[in-house]
Amino acid sequence: MEAEAAKYIGAGIATIGMGGAGIGVGLIFGNYLSGALRNPAAAASQFSNLIFGFAVTEALGIFSLLVALLLLFVV
């Protein structure tokens, strides 16, 4: 296998993290909505946890994109 082909395969595998981030964001917001509908009084106190979870999940997705781009253009 040539090095160029291995680089493309590695970058493709590294982008799987973007799909994981999308699934994670969906789970976070879905669970928040489910909990808010069950207990509306506690929804306001959990909103900061929702935003923190969203930020961390998206940061991991962006990190996987960065790794894929580094594999494509730097290595």
C-alpha positions in Angstrom: 0.0 0.0 0.0 1.3 3.4 -0.8 1.8 6.1 1.8 -0.7 8.4 0.0 -3.4 5.8 0.2 -2.7 5.1 3.9 -3.0 8.8 4.6 -6.4 9.0 3.0 -7.6 6.0 4.8 -6.4 7.3 8.1 -8.1 10.7 7.5 -11.3 9.0 6.7 -11.2 6.9 9.8 -10.4 10.1 11.9 -13.6 11.7 10.7 -15.7 9.0 12.3 -15.4 11.2 15.4 -17.6 13.8 13.7 -20.4 11.3 13.5 -19.9 10.5 17.1 -20.2 14.1 18.0 -23.5 14.4 16.1 -24.9 11.4 17.9 -23.7 12.8 21.2 -25.3 16.2 20.7 -28.6 14.4 19.8 -28.5 12.3 22.9 -27.7 15.3 25.1 -30.5 17.4 23.8 -33.0 14.5 23.7 -32.3 13.5 27.3 -32.5 17.1 28.4 -35.9 17.5 26.7 -37.1 14.3 28.2 -36.1 15.4 31.7 -37.5 18.9 31.2 -40.9 17.5 30.2 -41.0 15.1 33.2 -39.9 17.8 35.7 -40.3 21.3 34.3 -39.3 23.0 37.6 -35.8 21.5 37.4 -35.3 22.3 33.7 -33.9 25.8 34.4 -31.3 24.5 36.8 -30.0 21.9 34.3 -29.7 24.3 31.4 -26.0 25.1 32.2 -25.2 21.4 32.2 -26.8 21.1 28.8 -24.7 23.9 27.4 -21.5 22.5 28.9 -22.2 19.0 27.5 -23.0 20.5 24.1 -19.7 22.5 24.1 -17.6 19.5 25.2 -19.2 17.2 22.6 -18.7 19.7 19.8 -15.1 20.4 20.8 -14.4 16.6 20.5 -16.0 16.6 17.1 -13.9 19.6 16.0 -10.8 17.9 17.4 -11.4 14.8 15.2 -11.8 17.1 12.2 -8.5 18.8 13.1 -6.8 15.4 13.3 -8.2 14.4 9.9 -7.0 17.7 8.3 -3.6 17.3 9.9 -3.3 13.8 8.5 -4.3 15.0 5.0 -2.2 18.2 4.7 0.7 17.9 7.2 1.8 14.3 7.4 
